Amino acid sequence: MALDELKSAVPDYAKDLKLNLGSVIGNSDLPKQQLWGTVLACAIASRSPRVLRELEPEAKANLSPEAYTAAKSAAAVMAMNNVFYRTRHLLSDPEYGTMRAGLRMNVIGNPGVEKVDFELWSLAVSAINGCGQCLDSHEQVLRKAGVDRETIQEAFKIAAVIQAVGVTLDSEEHLVG
């Protein structure tokens, strides 16, 4: 199992990450599609080749072809949206907030899976990318759809752990001694 290989690669000084990785994936209460879509979208968003290489095959095996594509789509569109909306929010000139975005993001309206699943994946990617405006927007959509806070927190816990594992493993490849 690739998850076990990934956990065994985590250095001893980051034992908590190893334990958390097993917990957020192995003991998650999320339905299989929500879990593995979140894992895949977050693995992509982590920008860690090692994390993506280890987690993608298992995610693909646990997702329908439509869900697999939708999770990748969530990572792709949020990579764009998180930069755009975070930047617009951080600029001190409020006029940018009144301007039309002019960016195509049709997949958000028609992701090919349940809207709640896509929103959850988008929220998790937004957590990794640090876009408060997108986090708020996706959290509000999820809450209006009846998703409880525990489920939402589960998604950003997965995001936090996958991101931390990626940072740790990628930095280890570049450390000397």
C-alpha positions in Angstrom: 0.0 0.0 0.0 1.4 3.4 -1.0 0.2 5.0 2.1 2.3 2.7 4.2 5.4 3.5 2.0 4.7 7.2 2.4 4.3 6.9 6.2 7.6 4.9 6.4 9.4 7.7 4.5 8.5 10.3 7.1 11.6 10.9 9.3 11.6 10.1 13.0 11.6 13.8 14.0 8.2 14.2 12.3 6.6 11.1 13.9 3.5 13.1 14.6 3.0 13.6 10.8 3.3 9.9 10.3 0.7 9.1 12.9 -1.6 11.9 11.6 -1.3 10.7 8.0 -2.5 7.2 9.0 -5.3 8.7 11.1 -6.7 11.3 8.7 -6.8 8.8 5.9 -7.1 5.4 7.6 -9.6 6.5 10.3 -11.6 9.1 8.4 -15.4 9.2 8.8 -15.8 10.7 5.4 -17.5 8.6 2.7 -14.9 7.0 0.4 -15.5 9.4 -2.5 -15.1 12.5 -0.3 -12.1 11.1 1.4 -10.1 10.0 -1.7 -11.2 13.1 -3.7 -9.8 15.3 -0.9 -6.6 13.2 -0.7 -6.0 13.5 -4.4 -6.9 17.2 -4.7 -4.6 17.9 -1.7 -1.8 15.8 -3.0 -1.8 17.8 -6.2 -2.1 21.1 -4.3 0.8 20.1 -2.1 3.1 20.3 -5.1 5.1 17.4 -3.7 6.0 14.9 -6.4 6.6 12.2 -3.8 3.2 12.7 -2.1 1.4 12.8 -5.4 3.3 9.7 -6.7 2.4 7.7 -3.6 -1.2 8.8 -3.1 -2.5 9.1 -6.6 -2.8 5.4 -7.5 -4.8 4.6 -4.3 -7.0 7.6 -4.9 -7.6 6.5 -8.5 -8.5 3.0 -7.3 -11.0 4.4 -4.8 -12.7 6.9 -7.1 -15.0 6.6 -10.1 -13.4 8.0 -13.3 -15.8 11.0 -12.9 -14.7 11.7 -9.3 -11.0 11.2 -10.2 -11.4 13.8 -12.9 -13.4 16.2 -10.7 -10.9 16.0 -7.9 -8.1 17.0 -10.3 -10.4 19.7 -11.7 -10.9 21.1 -8.2 -7.1 21.3 -7.7 -6.6 22.9 -11.0 -9.3 25.6 -10.8 -8.5 26.4 -7.2 -4.8 26.8 -8.1 -6.0 29.7 -10.3 -8.8 31.0 -8.1 -6.8 31.0 -4.9 -4.1 33.2 -6.4 -6.6 35.5 -8.0 -9.0 36.0 -5.1 -6.3 36.0 -2.4 -4.5 38.8 -4.4 -7.6 40.8 -4.9 -8.4 40.5 -1.2 -4.8 41.5 -0.1 -4.6 44.6 -2.3 -5.5 47.7 -0.4 -7.5 49.1 -3.3 -11.1 47.9 -2.8 -11.9 48.7 -6.5 -10.4 45.3 -7.5 -13.2 43.6 -5.6 -15.8 45.3 -7.8 -14.2 44.3 -11.1 -15.4 41.3 -13.1 -13.0 38.4 -12.7 -13.1 37.4 -16.3 -11.7 33.9 -15.6 -13.3 30.7 -16.8 -14.3 28.4 -14.0 -17.3 26.5 -15.5 -16.2 23.3 -13.7 -17.4 24.8 -10.4 -21.0 24.9 -11.7 -20.8 21.5 -13.4 -18.1 19.3 -11.8 -19.4 15.9 -12.8 -19.9 14.8 -9.2 -22.1 15.9 -6.3 -21.7 19.6 -5.7 -20.9 19.0 -2.0 -18.0 16.7 -2.8 -16.5 19.3 -5.3 -16.9 22.1 -2.8 -15.2 20.0 0.0 -12.3 19.4 -2.3 -12.1 23.0 -3.3 -12.1 24.1 0.4 -9.3 21.7 1.2 -7.2 23.0 -1.7 -7.9 26.5 -0.6 -6.6 25.7 2.8 -3.3 24.6 1.4 -3.1 27.6 -0.8 -4.1 30.0 2.0 -7.0 31.8 0.4 -9.3 33.1 3.1 -11.8 34.5 0.7 -12.2 31.1 -1.1 -12.2 29.2 2.2 -15.1 31.4 3.4 -17.0 31.0 0.2 -16.7 27.2 0.0 -17.4 26.8 3.7 -20.6 28.9 3.4 -21.8 26.8 0.4 -21.1 23.6 2.3 -22.9 24.8 5.5 -25.9 25.9 3.4 -26.0 22.4 1.9 -26.2 20.9 5.4 -22.6 19.8 5.8 -21.6 19.8 9.4 -18.5 21.5 10.8 -16.9 18.2 11.7 -16.9 17.1 8.0 -15.5 20.4 6.9 -12.8 20.3 9.5 -12.0 16.7 8.4 -11.2 18.0 4.9 -8.9 20.7 6.1 -7.2 18.3 8.6 -6.4 16.1 5.6 -5.1 19.2 3.7 -2.9 20.2 6.7 -1.4 16.8 7.1 -0.8 16.1 3.4 0.8 19.5 3.0 3.1 19.0 6.0 4.1 15.5 4.8 5.0 17.0 1.4 7.0 19.8 2.9 8.9 17.5 5.2 9.7 14.8 2.6 10.7 17.3 -0.1 12.9 19.3 2.3 14.6 16.0 3.4 15.7 15.5 -0.2 17.6 18.8 -0.2 19.1 18.7 3.3 22.7 17.8 3.7 23.6 15.7 6.8 
